[in-house]
Amino acid sequence: MSILYNIKLQSLKYKKSYVNHKDIALIYDKISKTHYSSKSSGFLENYKKIFSYLDLKKDARVLEVGCGDGFLSHLIPDSLHYLGIDISSKMINEALKKNKENRKNISFEKVNAMDFVKFASDNSYDLIIFSFSWKYFDNDFQNKIFSILKNDGSMVIIDDFADNFTEIFNDFENFKQANQSAISKINLFNTYGENTEKINKGLISLGFSQTIFLTFERQYNNSLDYLTNSGIIPELASEFGNASELYSSKFEELLKSKNFSLKKQKNYICIAKK
């Protein structure tokens, strides 16, 4: 299913990111070897569709922000130049290991994206990709990202729909109340995933003229394994500070006891063009 928008909408600012980037780096360092990027059905076949919607010329420059273990880089044609950046040093190490063919057009760099955009030249990238990372950045960063795209450039955002996690977010709110040592600092329902209307309005306000939404589903044999190794439960448990690993395990046990199941998950791919 795809939906095409080509209309001007009122400006809508994005929310601020809800965890600091140091926390994110620590979380993804811990799950770098078990990360779920390539272990569920629905990813590969839908990621391939991205390039059918883009008219990328030979030697086009591609930037992926939050590249993780470099899964998406395997779909990059040899004719393009790809740079994947991530704040997690261990994720970058995994990406380098998986680039077994040592393709000359593929490179990775461990860097905080907030620092990277400060020094990136305007109009320097043909395509910028955010695979489950757009939610971590504030409005100022998003404006800068728009400026380093070429005048005819495109941006791709891949993420979850918020209603995938309604049940687990309710369970976590109850879990926090039962463990009052946690200090609530996350508005989960407003930050972890967006609906397509809000995403579309935000991108139009940045200056994109056209957005295309593709929706797809992923399936998991073990949903608790997915929720841990994708970073979702560790991110929730980061509210407990130094005790986050302990409470992450406790929350997993709670979900197991109620036979929590997440068999299917709805996701979107947004392709935005200047």
C-alpha positions in Angstrom: 0.0 0.0 0.0 1.4 3.4 -0.8 0.0 6.9 -0.3 1.2 9.9 -2.3 1.0 13.4 -0.9 1.8 16.5 -3.0 0.2 19.3 -1.1 1.4 22.1 1.2 0.4 21.7 4.8 0.8 23.9 7.9 4.1 23.8 9.7 4.4 21.3 12.6 7.5 21.1 14.7 8.8 17.8 15.9 9.2 16.9 19.5 12.5 16.9 21.3 14.4 13.6 21.5 13.7 11.8 24.8 16.9 10.1 25.7 20.4 11.6 25.4 22.7 10.2 22.8 25.2 8.8 25.4 22.4 6.6 26.7 21.6 5.4 23.2 25.3 4.6 22.5 25.5 2.5 25.6 22.3 0.6 24.9 23.3 -0.3 21.3 26.9 -1.2 22.3 25.3 -3.8 24.6 23.1 -5.4 21.9 25.4 -4.9 19.0 26.0 -8.7 18.5 22.4 -9.7 18.8 20.7 -6.7 17.1 17.6 -7.7 15.2 18.1 -5.6 12.0 18.3 -8.7 9.7 16.5 -11.3 11.7 12.8 -10.7 10.9 10.8 -11.2 7.8 9.6 -8.1 6.0 12.9 -6.1 6.1 14.8 -7.1 3.0 12.1 -7.2 0.4 10.7 -3.9 1.5 14.0 -2.1 1.8 14.7 -3.1 -1.8 11.6 -1.1 -2.8 13.2 2.1 -1.7 15.5 2.3 -4.7 12.7 1.7 -7.2 11.2 5.1 -6.1 14.4 7.0 -6.4 16.2 8.1 -9.5 19.8 8.1 -8.2 22.5 8.9 -10.7 25.9 7.2 -10.9 28.3 8.4 -8.1 25.3 9.7 -6.0 26.3 10.2 -2.3 24.2 8.3 0.3 24.3 9.0 4.0 22.7 6.7 6.6 22.2 8.2 10.0 22.1 5.5 12.7 23.4 2.7 10.4 23.7 0.2 13.2 25.3 -3.1 12.0 25.3 -1.9 8.4 22.4 -4.1 7.2 21.1 -1.6 4.7 24.5 -1.0 3.1 24.3 -4.5 1.4 21.5 -3.1 -0.8 23.6 -0.1 -2.0 24.6 -0.5 -5.7 28.3 -0.3 -6.6 27.6 2.8 -8.6 26.7 4.8 -5.4 28.9 6.1 -2.6 27.6 5.2 0.9 28.6 6.5 4.3 27.0 4.9 7.4 27.4 6.8 10.7 26.4 5.6 14.2 27.1 6.8 17.7 27.7 3.2 18.9 31.3 2.1 18.4 30.4 -1.6 18.7 27.7 -1.3 16.1 30.2 0.3 13.7 32.6 -2.7 14.4 29.8 -5.1 13.5 29.2 -3.1 10.3 32.8 -3.3 9.3 32.9 -7.0 9.9 29.9 -7.6 7.8 31.4 -5.6 4.9 33.4 -8.8 4.1 33.9 -7.9 0.4 35.5 -4.7 1.5 33.5 -2.7 -1.1 35.3 0.5 -1.9 32.1 2.5 -2.2 31.0 1.6 1.3 32.4 3.2 4.4 31.4 3.6 8.1 32.3 6.1 10.8 31.7 6.2 14.5 30.4 9.7 15.2 27.5 11.5 16.9 25.2 12.7 14.1 24.7 16.0 16.0 28.5 16.7 15.6 28.6 15.3 12.0 26.0 17.8 10.6 27.9 20.8 12.1 30.8 20.2 9.7 29.0 18.7 6.7 28.8 20.9 3.7 25.4 22.1 2.4 24.0 20.4 -0.7 26.4 17.5 -0.4 24.2 14.4 -0.3 21.8 13.0 -2.8 20.0 10.7 -0.3 19.9 10.6 3.5 18.4 7.6 5.3 17.1 7.2 8.9 16.4 3.6 9.7 14.6 3.7 13.1 16.7 6.7 14.2 14.7 9.8 13.2 12.9 9.9 16.5 16.2 10.6 18.4 16.7 14.1 16.9 15.3 17.5 17.5 14.0 20.2 15.2 17.4 22.0 14.9 19.1 18.9 13.7 16.3 18.1 11.2 16.7 21.6 9.7 20.4 21.1 9.3 19.9 17.7 7.7 17.6 19.3 5.2 20.4 21.8 4.3 23.0 19.2 3.5 20.7 17.5 1.0 21.2 18.5 -2.6 18.5 20.7 -4.1 17.0 17.6 -5.9 17.8 15.2 -3.0 15.7 12.7 -1.2 15.3 11.5 2.4 14.1 8.1 3.6 12.6 7.5 7.1 11.9 3.9 8.2 10.2 3.4 11.6 7.4 1.8 13.7 3.8 2.9 14.0 3.2 4.0 17.6 0.2 1.7 18.1 2.5 -1.3 17.7 3.6 -0.7 21.3 0.4 0.5 23.1 0.2 -2.7 25.2 3.8 -2.8 26.2 3.9 0.9 27.0 0.8 0.5 29.3 2.6 -2.5 30.9 5.7 -0.4 31.5 3.8 2.5 33.0 2.3 0.0 35.5 5.7 -1.5 36.1 7.2 1.9 36.9 4.4 2.6 39.4 5.2 -0.7 41.1 8.9 0.2 41.2 8.8 3.8 42.4 12.6 4.2 42.3 12.2 5.1 38.6 11.9 8.7 37.6 9.5 9.2 34.7 11.1 11.3 31.9 9.6 9.7 28.8 6.3 10.4 27.2 6.2 7.1 25.4 3.1 7.5 23.4 4.2 10.7 21.8 7.8 9.8 21.1 8.2 6.1 20.1 6.8 6.1 16.7 4.7 8.6 14.8 1.6 8.4 12.6 2.0 9.2 8.9 0.0 12.4 9.1 2.4 13.9 11.6 5.4 12.7 9.8 4.1 14.2 6.5 3.3 17.6 8.0 6.7 17.8 9.7 8.5 17.0 6.4 6.5 19.5 4.4 7.3 22.1 7.0 11.0 21.4 6.5 10.7 22.1 2.8 10.0 18.7 1.2 7.5 19.0 -1.7 6.5 15.3 -2.0 6.3 12.4 0.4 5.5 8.7 -0.4 4.5 6.3 2.4 4.9 2.5 2.0 3.6 0.3 4.8 4.6 -3.3 5.6 4.5 -5.9 8.4 7.2 -7.8 10.1 6.8 -11.1 11.9 8.7 -12.6 14.8 9.0 -16.1 16.2 10.0 -14.7 19.7 8.7 -11.3 20.3 10.4 -10.8 23.7 13.7 -11.6 22.1 13.0 -9.0 19.5 11.9 -6.4 22.0 15.3 -6.8 23.8 17.6 -7.1 20.9 16.0 -4.3 18.9 16.7 -2.0 21.9 13.1 -1.3 22.8 13.1 -2.8 26.3 16.6 -1.5 27.1 15.5 2.0 26.1 12.5 1.8 28.4 14.5 0.5 31.3 17.1 3.3 30.9 14.8 5.4 33.1 16.1 3.3 36.0 19.6 4.8 35.5 22.4 2.6 36.8 19.9 -0.2 37.7 18.6 -0.3 34.1 19.9 -3.8 33.3 18.3 -5.2 36.5 14.9 -3.6 35.7 15.1 -4.6 32.1 15.4 -8.2 33.2 12.5 -7.7 35.7 10.3 -6.2 33.0 11.0 -9.1 30.7 10.0 -11.5 33.4 6.8 -9.6 33.9 6.0 -9.9 30.2 6.8 -13.6 30.1 4.5 -14.2 33.1 1.6 -12.7 31.2 2.5 -14.5 27.9 3.1 -11.3 26.1 3.2 -11.8 22.3 4.0 -9.5 19.4 3.6 -11.6 16.4 3.2 -8.9 13.8 4.4 -5.3 13.7 3.4 -2.6 11.3 6.1 -0.3 9.9 6.4 2.5 7.4 8.9 3.7 4.9 8.6 7.4 4.1 10.4 8.6 1.0 10.5 12.4 0.9 11.7 14.5 -2.1 12.8 18.1 -2.2 
